[in-house]
Amino acid sequence: MLALKNVEVVYDDVILVLKGLSLEVPDGKIVALLGSNGAGKTTTLLTIAGVLPVLAGELSVLGAPVPAGKPYRVARRGLSFVPDDRGLFFSLTVAENLRVASKSRGPDTAAVLEYFPALAPRLRVRAGLLSGGEQQMLALGRALVRRPKALLVDEMSLGLAPVIVERLMPILRRLADEQGITILMVEQHVQIALEVADRAYVLQHGELVLEGEARELAARRDVLLESYLGDAALEMGQEAPATPV
């Protein structure tokens, strides 16, 4: 569903951010993209979405190349993107946010509430008045009403309490298992991500340094710790700086 082969991406025609990155996300599976701050995780998502151009290599999304600078074309194929800032219209209500995101005249609100029942009593509340967890539910709900074939999720846990993250992360697993949605997620809560993912890739400075089945990587704490943190002075499970690149 999503495939990168030797992809290179440059910022400002000078800074090489992705350096020959290759990864695949199979149909209906969840892949976690891990790495410390500045590793190139969000850059990877923006490239897949068609926001950033590919300098070299091959990029395929839902069976076709990605036209740089035209993310709307990729979205029309069935790709949805939940950014780290959630991308909500804060002056609109929950119901209005869902309506705006829907490709039809009326969104399937019932389907959204099946996964996020906490939003049911908040449908007429403006998004800006929701809690952080409720806003993240709405962001995922907005993606869901578009009936995506593939979903990119950037730092779903950003700014949320661990207990909220533990409630939301399994919903991604349900979306993959019940609806067959292919998911690539960037996440700093490594252990929680590996609990729901099928496979994981670890980036360092724009390069792939480790990959494998999620369960195997979760069991190899020593190898994952070294590859994930590199020279950073963070401990496993500690949240990294809030603004990934």
N, C-alpha and C positions, 0 to 999 in steps of 0.2 A: 504493500500500500504506500509506504514511504521508503525511498531509497536514495542514499547519497553515496557517490563513489569518487574518492579523491577530490573532494570539493574544497576549493579555496575561496575565501571571502576577504575583501580588503575594505577598510574604512578610510575615507578621505583620500583614496588613491595612494595611500602610503602605508598604513598599518595593516599588516597581514594578521587577521584574527583567527580564521580557520585554516589549518595547514594540512591539506590532504585528508580531510575527514571522510571516513566511510562508515556507514551504519545502515541497518535495515529495521523496519518495523512491520512485522507480518500482519496479515489480515486478522482483525479481531483480537489482537494481542496488546498488552500494555508494556511499553518500554520506558524505563527510567533513565534520564540523562543527568548524570551526577558530576560534581566537581566543585572546587572552591570558587570563591568570588573572582571573576575575571577569566574564567576558564574558556568561555565562548559558548555557554549554554543557550542564553537568550538569543545570541547571534544566530545559532543554528535554527531555532524556531522561526525567527524573522526571515531567514533565508528560505526555509521550507514554505513559508506563507507567501513568498513572492515579494516581500518588502525590500529585501536586500538582494543585489545581483550577485551571481556566481562568477568569479574571475576565471576559474578553471575547474574541470571535473564535470560530473554528470549528476543531475538532480531530477528525480521522478516522483510525482505525487499523484496517487490514484491513477497510475498507468500512463501519465503523460508528463512531458517536460514542464518546468515552471517558468512562465514569462516574468522576468524581473520587472518590478515597478507596477505590476498589475495584479495585486492580491485579490481583487474582486473576481477575477477569472478563476483563481484557485478556489475561492470560496464557493463559486457556482458549481464546481465539480463535487463539492461535498466536504470541504475542509472547514472546520471551525477553530477559532483561536480564542482562548481565554487568557488575556495578558495579566501580568503581575499587578497592574493597577485596576483590574477587573473591568474597565471599560464601560461603566454604567452611566446612564443619564440620571444624575442625582436629583434633578428637579421633577422627574417623572415618577409615577407610582410603580410598584412592582408589576402590576398588570400591564401598564403602559410600556414598560421596558420589554416585557415579553412580546407584546403586540408589535413593537417596532422591529424586534429581531426576527419575527416570523416571516417566512416567505409567502405565506397565505394571508388571507384577510383576517383570520382569527387563529391565534396560537393554540396548540393543544395544551392548555393549562393543566388539565387533569393529569397528563403524562408527567409534567414537571412536578406537580404536587405529590405524585406517587413516590418520587425520589426525594423530594424536599417538602414534607408535610408541614414543617415549621413555617413555610411561607404562606400557608392557607389563610391564617388570620391577618396577614400583612399585605394582602393584595392591593389595598387602597392606600397604603402608606408609601410616601416618597422614599426612593432608594437612599437618599442622603440621610435619612433618619434611622436606617437599619443598623444593627450591630455589624461588626466586621464579619462574623460568621454568616449572618443572613445575607450580607452583600455578596459573599463568595458563593453562597447557594444560588443567588439570583444570577450571578455571572455564569455559573454552570448551567442554570436553567435557560438562560438566553441562548447558549450554544445548543442546548438540547432541542429547543423548539425548531431549530433549523434542520433537524433530523440528519445530523452529519454522518458521513461514512468514516471520517477520521477527525480526531480532536487533538489539538495542541494545548497543553495546560502549563502555564509558566508560574512557578512558585505559588501554588495554591495555598500553602501554609503561611505565606508572608503576612505578618502582623496578627496572626491568630494564636490563641492559647493552644498548647499541645492537646488538651482534651477535645477541642473542637476539630483539630486536624485528624485525630483518631476516629472521629465520627464521619468526617467527610471523605477521607481517603478510600474506605471500602466502597463508596458509591461509584468511584471510577471502575472498580472491579466488577460491580454489577452492570454498569453500562457496557463493558466489554463482553461479559458473559451472556447477558440477557438481550442486548441489542446488536451485538457483533461490531461495536464501534472500535476502531483502531485508535490507540491512544499513545502519544509521546508526551511525557511529562518531565519538566525540570523541577527538581525538588532538593531542598537542603536537609530536610529531615530524612536522612539516609535509611535508617532502619525501618521506618514506617513505609517509605516508598518501596523498599525491597519486599515488604510483606504482601503488597498488592500487585507488584510488577511480575511479568514473566521473564524479562531479561533486562539487563542494565549495561550502560556504557559509562565510563568515567573519562572526563576530559581534563587535561592540564595544558594551559597556555595554547588552546586551540588544537591540541593533538589528542588522539585517542591513546590512552595508556592502559586501559583495562576494559575487558568486556566478558560477559558470561551470563549464565542463568542466574536469576535473582536469588534463588534459594542457595545456590552454591556460593555466591558472593557474600551473602549474609552469614554463612557459616565460616567464611575465611576472613574474620575480622582483621587479622594482622595484615593480610595482603591488601584488603580494601582500604584499611587505614593509611597504609604507606602510599598507595596509588591515588587515593582521594585527596589526602591532605598535602602530600608532597612536603614542601618546606614550611607550610603554614603552621602556626602554633595553636591549632585548634584540636580539641579532643573529639573523638567520635560521638556523634549525637548532639554536640553543641551547635547552636545556630550560627551560621556564618553571617557576614555583613549583609544588610538588608537589600542592597542594590546589586544584583548579578549583572554580568555583561554577556 
